[in-house]
Amino acid sequence: MFLIYVVGPKRKGPHPATYKMSDKWTHDPILWAADEPADHGHGAGHGSHPVTVGGGASGKW
């Protein structure tokens, strides 16, 4: 059991190379979006204005 605990976490699969901002992006654009679920439980407190998550998107597409 001790051997599994010590050796197990060190045996991870291969990882892709880390992307560097200086590298050319070769994949399609990725759209990340966030939406606050209706049942988040915060209701209309604190001045009864809704809490929004997310923002705008910008960049060269």
PDB file of N, CA, C and O in Angstrom:
ATOM      1  N   MET A   1       0.824  -1.180   0.000  1.00  0.00           N
ATOM      2  CA  MET A   1       0.000   0.000   0.000  1.00  0.00           C
ATOM      3  C   MET A   1       0.879   1.258   0.000  1.00  0.00           C
ATOM      4  O   MET A   1       0.571   2.232  -0.688  1.00  0.00           O
ATOM      5  N   PHE A   2       1.946   1.236   0.753  1.00  0.00           N
ATOM      6  CA  PHE A   2       2.856   2.380   0.809  1.00  0.00           C
ATOM      7  C   PHE A   2       3.475   2.650  -0.559  1.00  0.00           C
ATOM      8  O   PHE A   2       3.609   3.804  -0.964  1.00  0.00           O
ATOM      9  N   LEU A   3       3.852   1.590  -1.268  1.00  0.00           N
ATOM     10  CA  LEU A   3       4.462   1.733  -2.584  1.00  0.00           C
ATOM     11  C   LEU A   3       3.490   2.390  -3.564  1.00  0.00           C
ATOM     12  O   LEU A   3       3.894   3.233  -4.365  1.00  0.00           O
ATOM     13  N   ILE A   4       2.236   2.017  -3.508  1.00  0.00           N
ATOM     14  CA  ILE A   4       1.228   2.629  -4.381  1.00  0.00           C
ATOM     15  C   ILE A   4       1.077   4.111  -4.042  1.00  0.00           C
ATOM     16  O   ILE A   4       0.937   4.940  -4.941  1.00  0.00           O
ATOM     17  N   TYR A   5       1.105   4.444  -2.780  1.00  0.00           N
ATOM     18  CA  TYR A   5       0.960   5.833  -2.343  1.00  0.00           C
ATOM     19  C   TYR A   5       2.142   6.691  -2.804  1.00  0.00           C
ATOM     20  O   TYR A   5       1.950   7.844  -3.192  1.00  0.00           O
ATOM     21  N   VAL A   6       3.345   6.149  -2.767  1.00  0.00           N
ATOM     22  CA  VAL A   6       4.543   6.913  -3.103  1.00  0.00           C
ATOM     23  C   VAL A   6       4.767   6.973  -4.615  1.00  0.00           C
ATOM     24  O   VAL A   6       5.083   8.041  -5.139  1.00  0.00           O
ATOM     25  N   VAL A   7       4.613   5.871  -5.318  1.00  0.00           N
ATOM     26  CA  VAL A   7       4.929   5.800  -6.741  1.00  0.00           C
ATOM     27  C   VAL A   7       3.750   6.242  -7.603  1.00  0.00           C
ATOM     28  O   VAL A   7       3.959   6.814  -8.673  1.00  0.00           O
ATOM     29  N   GLY A   8       2.538   5.996  -7.170  1.00  0.00           N
ATOM     30  CA  GLY A   8       1.347   6.276  -7.964  1.00  0.00           C
ATOM     31  C   GLY A   8       1.235   7.688  -8.497  1.00  0.00           C
ATOM     32  O   GLY A   8       1.049   7.857  -9.702  1.00  0.00           O
ATOM     33  N   PRO A   9       1.339   8.720  -7.658  1.00  0.00           N
ATOM     34  CA  PRO A   9       1.184  10.086  -8.158  1.00  0.00           C
ATOM     35  C   PRO A   9       2.258  10.517  -9.158  1.00  0.00           C
ATOM     36  O   PRO A   9       2.033  11.449  -9.930  1.00  0.00           O
ATOM     37  N   LYS A  10       3.407   9.864  -9.159  1.00  0.00           N
ATOM     38  CA  LYS A  10       4.491  10.249 -10.059  1.00  0.00           C
ATOM     39  C   LYS A  10       4.312   9.662 -11.455  1.00  0.00           C
ATOM     40  O   LYS A  10       5.000  10.079 -12.387  1.00  0.00           O
ATOM     41  N   ARG A  11       3.416   8.717 -11.617  1.00  0.00           N
ATOM     42  CA  ARG A  11       3.226   8.076 -12.915  1.00  0.00           C
ATOM     43  C   ARG A  11       2.042   8.712 -13.636  1.00  0.00           C
ATOM     44  O   ARG A  11       0.926   8.194 -13.614  1.00  0.00           O
ATOM     45  N   LYS A  12       2.309   9.823 -14.260  1.00  0.00           N
ATOM     46  CA  LYS A  12       1.283  10.518 -15.020  1.00  0.00           C
ATOM     47  C   LYS A  12       1.566  10.327 -16.495  1.00  0.00           C
ATOM     48  O   LYS A  12       2.706  10.105 -16.902  1.00  0.00           O
ATOM     49  N   GLY A  13       0.517  10.415 -17.287  1.00  0.00           N
ATOM     50  CA  GLY A  13       0.659  10.269 -18.727  1.00  0.00           C
ATOM     51  C   GLY A  13       1.388  11.453 -19.340  1.00  0.00           C
ATOM     52  O   GLY A  13       1.651  12.449 -18.667  1.00  0.00           O
ATOM     53  N   PRO A  14       1.712  11.338 -20.617  1.00  0.00           N
ATOM     54  CA  PRO A  14       2.409  12.442 -21.286  1.00  0.00           C
ATOM     55  C   PRO A  14       1.498  13.669 -21.398  1.00  0.00           C
ATOM     56  O   PRO A  14       0.293  13.543 -21.616  1.00  0.00           O
ATOM     57  N   HIS A  15       2.079  14.831 -21.251  1.00  0.00           N
ATOM     58  CA  HIS A  15       1.337  16.083 -21.344  1.00  0.00           C
ATOM     59  C   HIS A  15       1.758  16.826 -22.605  1.00  0.00           C
ATOM     60  O   HIS A  15       2.923  16.767 -23.000  1.00  0.00           O
ATOM     61  N   PRO A  16       0.825  17.522 -23.236  1.00  0.00           N
ATOM     62  CA  PRO A  16       1.227  18.326 -24.395  1.00  0.00           C
ATOM     63  C   PRO A  16       2.143  19.464 -23.958  1.00  0.00           C
ATOM     64  O   PRO A  16       2.132  19.889 -22.802  1.00  0.00           O
ATOM     65  N   ALA A  17       2.913  19.930 -24.885  1.00  0.00           N
ATOM     66  CA  ALA A  17       3.828  21.034 -24.580  1.00  0.00           C
ATOM     67  C   ALA A  17       3.030  22.268 -24.181  1.00  0.00           C
ATOM     68  O   ALA A  17       1.941  22.507 -24.703  1.00  0.00           O
ATOM     69  N   THR A  18       3.568  23.040 -23.268  1.00  0.00           N
ATOM     70  CA  THR A  18       2.908  24.255 -22.809  1.00  0.00           C
ATOM     71  C   THR A  18       2.917  25.294 -23.918  1.00  0.00           C
ATOM     72  O   THR A  18       3.949  25.539 -24.543  1.00  0.00           O
ATOM     73  N   TYR A  19       1.756  25.907 -24.162  1.00  0.00           N
ATOM     74  CA  TYR A  19       1.655  26.940 -25.191  1.00  0.00           C
ATOM     75  C   TYR A  19       2.333  28.213 -24.708  1.00  0.00           C
ATOM     76  O   TYR A  19       2.124  28.652 -23.577  1.00  0.00           O
ATOM     77  N   LYS A  20       3.140  28.794 -25.571  1.00  0.00           N
ATOM     78  CA  LYS A  20       3.803  30.062 -25.266  1.00  0.00           C
ATOM     79  C   LYS A  20       3.164  31.146 -26.132  1.00  0.00           C
ATOM     80  O   LYS A  20       2.841  30.901 -27.294  1.00  0.00           O
ATOM     81  N   MET A  21       2.984  32.328 -25.580  1.00  0.00           N
ATOM     82  CA  MET A  21       2.345  33.413 -26.317  1.00  0.00           C
ATOM     83  C   MET A  21       3.116  33.775 -27.588  1.00  0.00           C
ATOM     84  O   MET A  21       2.534  34.330 -28.520  1.00  0.00           O
ATOM     85  N   SER A  22       4.395  33.475 -27.638  1.00  0.00           N
ATOM     86  CA  SER A  22       5.182  33.785 -28.831  1.00  0.00           C
ATOM     87  C   SER A  22       4.964  32.757 -29.943  1.00  0.00           C
ATOM     88  O   SER A  22       5.326  33.010 -31.092  1.00  0.00           O
ATOM     89  N   ASP A  23       4.371  31.591 -29.615  1.00  0.00           N
ATOM     90  CA  ASP A  23       4.082  30.568 -30.620  1.00  0.00           C
ATOM     91  C   ASP A  23       2.864  30.962 -31.441  1.00  0.00           C
ATOM     92  O   ASP A  23       1.975  31.654 -30.944  1.00  0.00           O
ATOM     93  N   LYS A  24       2.818  30.523 -32.700  1.00  0.00           N
ATOM     94  CA  LYS A  24       1.659  30.785 -33.548  1.00  0.00           C
ATOM     95  C   LYS A  24       0.514  29.873 -33.115  1.00  0.00           C
ATOM     96  O   LYS A  24       0.720  28.686 -32.866  1.00  0.00           O
ATOM     97  N   TRP A  25      -0.700  30.438 -33.027  1.00  0.00           N
ATOM     98  CA  TRP A  25      -1.882  29.661 -32.648  1.00  0.00           C
ATOM     99  C   TRP A  25      -2.373  28.937 -33.888  1.00  0.00           C
ATOM    100  O   TRP A  25      -2.694  29.573 -34.892  1.00  0.00           O
ATOM    101  N   THR A  26      -2.435  27.610 -33.830  1.00  0.00           N
ATOM    102  CA  THR A  26      -2.786  26.816 -35.007  1.00  0.00           C
ATOM    103  C   THR A  26      -4.167  26.193 -34.923  1.00  0.00           C
ATOM    104  O   THR A  26      -4.582  25.508 -35.858  1.00  0.00           O
ATOM    105  N   HIS A  27      -4.885  26.407 -33.844  1.00  0.00           N
ATOM    106  CA  HIS A  27      -6.198  25.800 -33.670  1.00  0.00           C
ATOM    107  C   HIS A  27      -7.301  26.799 -33.993  1.00  0.00           C
ATOM    108  O   HIS A  27      -7.054  27.999 -34.111  1.00  0.00           O
ATOM    109  N   ASP A  28      -8.524  26.287 -34.136  1.00  0.00           N
ATOM    110  CA  ASP A  28      -9.683  27.150 -34.320  1.00  0.00           C
ATOM    111  C   ASP A  28      -9.887  27.995 -33.072  1.00  0.00           C
ATOM    112  O   ASP A  28      -9.396  27.639 -32.001  1.00  0.00           O
ATOM    113  N   PRO A  29     -10.610  29.121 -33.194  1.00  0.00           N
ATOM    114  CA  PRO A  29     -10.889  29.948 -32.013  1.00  0.00           C
ATOM    115  C   PRO A  29     -11.669  29.169 -30.960  1.00  0.00           C
ATOM    116  O   PRO A  29     -12.473  28.295 -31.287  1.00  0.00           O
ATOM    117  N   ILE A  30     -11.426  29.492 -29.701  1.00  0.00           N
ATOM    118  CA  ILE A  30     -12.128  28.864 -28.586  1.00  0.00           C
ATOM    119  C   ILE A  30     -12.971  29.937 -27.920  1.00  0.00           C
ATOM    120  O   ILE A  30     -12.457  30.992 -27.549  1.00  0.00           O
ATOM    121  N   LEU A  31     -14.254  29.676 -27.768  1.00  0.00           N
ATOM    122  CA  LEU A  31     -15.141  30.625 -27.109  1.00  0.00           C
ATOM    123  C   LEU A  31     -15.412  30.129 -25.707  1.00  0.00           C
ATOM    124  O   LEU A  31     -15.994  29.060 -25.521  1.00  0.00           O
ATOM    125  N   TRP A  32     -14.990  30.906 -24.715  1.00  0.00           N
ATOM    126  CA  TRP A  32     -15.259  30.584 -23.322  1.00  0.00           C
ATOM    127  C   TRP A  32     -16.424  31.444 -22.880  1.00  0.00           C
ATOM    128  O   TRP A  32     -16.432  32.652 -23.114  1.00  0.00           O
ATOM    129  N   ALA A  33     -17.395  30.838 -22.252  1.00  0.00           N
ATOM    130  CA  ALA A  33     -18.557  31.590 -21.790  1.00  0.00           C
ATOM    131  C   ALA A  33     -18.923  31.138 -20.387  1.00  0.00           C
ATOM    132  O   ALA A  33     -18.729  29.978 -20.022  1.00  0.00           O
ATOM    133  N   ALA A  34     -19.451  32.061 -19.614  1.00  0.00           N
ATOM    134  CA  ALA A  34     -19.910  31.734 -18.269  1.00  0.00           C
ATOM    135  C   ALA A  34     -21.315  32.287 -18.104  1.00  0.00           C
ATOM    136  O   ALA A  34     -21.615  33.400 -18.537  1.00  0.00           O
ATOM    137  N   ASP A  35     -22.148  31.517 -17.490  1.00  0.00           N
ATOM    138  CA  ASP A  35     -23.514  31.945 -17.239  1.00  0.00           C
ATOM    139  C   ASP A  35     -23.871  31.506 -15.836  1.00  0.00           C
ATOM    140  O   ASP A  35     -23.661  30.349 -15.469  1.00  0.00           O
ATOM    141  N   GLU A  36     -24.398  32.406 -15.064  1.00  0.00           N
ATOM    142  CA  GLU A  36     -24.761  32.079 -13.698  1.00  0.00           C
ATOM    143  C   GLU A  36     -26.064  31.291 -13.707  1.00  0.00           C
ATOM    144  O   GLU A  36     -27.043  31.744 -14.299  1.00  0.00           O
ATOM    145  N   PRO A  37     -26.102  30.125 -13.069  1.00  0.00           N
ATOM    146  CA  PRO A  37     -27.325  29.329 -13.065  1.00  0.00           C
ATOM    147  C   PRO A  37     -28.455  30.038 -12.326  1.00  0.00           C
ATOM    148  O   PRO A  37     -28.217  30.847 -11.429  1.00  0.00           O
ATOM    149  N   ALA A  38     -29.682  29.720 -12.715  1.00  0.00           N
ATOM    150  CA  ALA A  38     -30.857  30.362 -12.115  1.00  0.00           C
ATOM    151  C   ALA A  38     -31.002  30.007 -10.644  1.00  0.00           C
ATOM    152  O   ALA A  38     -31.558  30.796  -9.880  1.00  0.00           O
ATOM    153  N   ASP A  39     -30.521  28.854 -10.231  1.00  0.00           N
ATOM    154  CA  ASP A  39     -30.696  28.414  -8.845  1.00  0.00           C
ATOM    155  C   ASP A  39     -29.444  28.639  -7.998  1.00  0.00           C
ATOM    156  O   ASP A  39     -29.143  27.828  -7.122  1.00  0.00           O
ATOM    157  N   HIS A  40     -28.714  29.717  -8.244  1.00  0.00           N
ATOM    158  CA  HIS A  40     -27.477  29.962  -7.496  1.00  0.00           C
ATOM    159  C   HIS A  40     -27.723  30.345  -6.053  1.00  0.00           C
ATOM    160  O   HIS A  40     -26.792  30.314  -5.248  1.00  0.00           O
ATOM    161  N   GLY A  41     -28.952  30.709  -5.696  1.00  0.00           N
ATOM    162  CA  GLY A  41     -29.289  30.932  -4.304  1.00  0.00           C
ATOM    163  C   GLY A  41     -29.028  32.320  -3.767  1.00  0.00           C
ATOM    164  O   GLY A  41     -29.198  32.543  -2.569  1.00  0.00           O
ATOM    165  N   HIS A  42     -28.619  33.271  -4.604  1.00  0.00           N
ATOM    166  CA  HIS A  42     -28.350  34.610  -4.101  1.00  0.00           C
ATOM    167  C   HIS A  42     -29.579  35.510  -4.146  1.00  0.00           C
ATOM    168  O   HIS A  42     -29.626  36.530  -3.459  1.00  0.00           O
ATOM    169  N   GLY A  43     -30.562  35.144  -4.941  1.00  0.00           N
ATOM    170  CA  GLY A  43     -31.817  35.882  -4.964  1.00  0.00           C
ATOM    171  C   GLY A  43     -31.646  37.345  -5.315  1.00  0.00           C
ATOM    172  O   GLY A  43     -30.768  37.710  -6.096  1.00  0.00           O
ATOM    173  N   ALA A  44     -32.491  38.177  -4.733  1.00  0.00           N
ATOM    174  CA  ALA A  44     -32.481  39.602  -5.063  1.00  0.00           C
ATOM    175  C   ALA A  44     -32.031  40.426  -3.866  1.00  0.00           C
ATOM    176  O   ALA A  44     -32.616  41.474  -3.591  1.00  0.00           O
ATOM    177  N   GLY A  45     -31.032  39.988  -3.166  1.00  0.00           N
ATOM    178  CA  GLY A  45     -30.540  40.724  -2.008  1.00  0.00           C
ATOM    179  C   GLY A  45     -29.566  41.815  -2.397  1.00  0.00           C
ATOM    180  O   GLY A  45     -29.246  41.981  -3.574  1.00  0.00           O
ATOM    181  N   HIS A  46     -29.097  42.548  -1.422  1.00  0.00           N
ATOM    182  CA  HIS A  46     -28.093  43.603  -1.604  1.00  0.00           C
ATOM    183  C   HIS A  46     -28.506  44.616  -2.662  1.00  0.00           C
ATOM    184  O   HIS A  46     -27.786  44.822  -3.639  1.00  0.00           O
ATOM    185  N   GLY A  47     -29.631  45.235  -2.479  1.00  0.00           N
ATOM    186  CA  GLY A  47     -30.061  46.262  -3.413  1.00  0.00           C
ATOM    187  C   GLY A  47     -30.871  45.714  -4.572  1.00  0.00           C
ATOM    188  O   GLY A  47     -31.235  46.461  -5.481  1.00  0.00           O
ATOM    189  N   SER A  48     -31.149  44.459  -4.553  1.00  0.00           N
ATOM    190  CA  SER A  48     -31.960  43.748  -5.558  1.00  0.00           C
ATOM    191  C   SER A  48     -31.483  43.946  -6.996  1.00  0.00           C
ATOM    192  O   SER A  48     -32.298  43.990  -7.917  1.00  0.00           O
ATOM    193  N   HIS A  49     -30.175  44.064  -7.194  1.00  0.00           N
ATOM    194  CA  HIS A  49     -29.667  44.061  -8.559  1.00  0.00           C
ATOM    195  C   HIS A  49     -29.017  42.707  -8.814  1.00  0.00           C
ATOM    196  O   HIS A  49     -28.344  42.168  -7.935  1.00  0.00           O
ATOM    197  N   PRO A  50     -29.210  42.156 -10.000  1.00  0.00           N
ATOM    198  CA  PRO A  50     -28.677  40.816 -10.269  1.00  0.00           C
ATOM    199  C   PRO A  50     -27.155  40.810 -10.339  1.00  0.00           C
ATOM    200  O   PRO A  50     -26.533  41.793 -10.741  1.00  0.00           O
ATOM    201  N   VAL A  51     -26.582  39.708  -9.950  1.00  0.00           N
ATOM    202  CA  VAL A  51     -25.142  39.516 -10.040  1.00  0.00           C
ATOM    203  C   VAL A  51     -24.862  38.864 -11.384  1.00  0.00           C
ATOM    204  O   VAL A  51     -25.437  37.822 -11.700  1.00  0.00           O
ATOM    205  N   THR A  52     -24.000  39.457 -12.165  1.00  0.00           N
ATOM    206  CA  THR A  52     -23.691  38.884 -13.466  1.00  0.00           C
ATOM    207  C   THR A  52     -22.301  38.277 -13.443  1.00  0.00           C
ATOM    208  O   THR A  52     -21.423  38.715 -12.699  1.00  0.00           O
ATOM    209  N   VAL A  53     -22.121  37.278 -14.258  1.00  0.00           N
ATOM    210  CA  VAL A  53     -20.843  36.595 -14.378  1.00  0.00           C
ATOM    211  C   VAL A  53     -20.392  36.732 -15.818  1.00  0.00           C
ATOM    212  O   VAL A  53     -21.204  36.608 -16.734  1.00  0.00           O
ATOM    213  N   GLY A  54     -19.134  36.981 -16.029  1.00  0.00           N
ATOM    214  CA  GLY A  54     -18.621  37.071 -17.388  1.00  0.00           C
ATOM    215  C   GLY A  54     -18.321  38.502 -17.767  1.00  0.00           C
ATOM    216  O   GLY A  54     -18.153  39.365 -16.905  1.00  0.00           O
ATOM    217  N   GLY A  55     -18.257  38.741 -19.028  1.00  0.00           N
ATOM    218  CA  GLY A  55     -17.948  40.080 -19.509  1.00  0.00           C
ATOM    219  C   GLY A  55     -17.974  40.087 -21.014  1.00  0.00           C
ATOM    220  O   GLY A  55     -18.782  39.395 -21.633  1.00  0.00           O
ATOM    221  N   GLY A  56     -17.111  40.850 -21.595  1.00  0.00           N
ATOM    222  CA  GLY A  56     -17.069  40.946 -23.045  1.00  0.00           C
ATOM    223  C   GLY A  56     -15.937  40.124 -23.614  1.00  0.00           C
ATOM    224  O   GLY A  56     -15.044  39.674 -22.895  1.00  0.00           O
ATOM    225  N   ALA A  57     -15.991  39.939 -24.902  1.00  0.00           N
ATOM    226  CA  ALA A  57     -14.933  39.215 -25.597  1.00  0.00           C
ATOM    227  C   ALA A  57     -14.283  40.163 -26.590  1.00  0.00           C
ATOM    228  O   ALA A  57     -14.954  40.996 -27.198  1.00  0.00           O
ATOM    229  N   SER A  58     -13.002  40.034 -26.746  1.00  0.00           N
ATOM    230  CA  SER A  58     -12.312  40.864 -27.718  1.00  0.00           C
ATOM    231  C   SER A  58     -11.152  40.074 -28.285  1.00  0.00           C
ATOM    232  O   SER A  58     -10.741  39.058 -27.725  1.00  0.00           O
ATOM    233  N   GLY A  59     -10.644  40.538 -29.369  1.00  0.00           N
ATOM    234  CA  GLY A  59      -9.496  39.882 -29.966  1.00  0.00           C
ATOM    235  C   GLY A  59      -9.630  39.832 -31.469  1.00  0.00           C
ATOM    236  O   GLY A  59     -10.649  40.247 -32.021  1.00  0.00           O
ATOM    237  N   LYS A  60      -8.622  39.335 -32.126  1.00  0.00           N
ATOM    238  CA  LYS A  60      -8.624  39.220 -33.577  1.00  0.00           C
ATOM    239  C   LYS A  60      -9.097  37.819 -33.938  1.00  0.00           C
ATOM    240  O   LYS A  60      -8.448  36.832 -33.593  1.00  0.00           O
ATOM    241  N   TRP A  61     -10.222  37.733 -34.629  1.00  0.00           N
ATOM    242  CA  TRP A  61     -10.792  36.424 -34.986  1.00  0.00           C
ATOM    243  C   TRP A  61     -10.614  36.186 -36.443  1.00  0.00           C
ATOM    244  O   TRP A  61     -11.022  35.143 -36.953  1.00  0.00           O
TER     245      TRP A  61
END
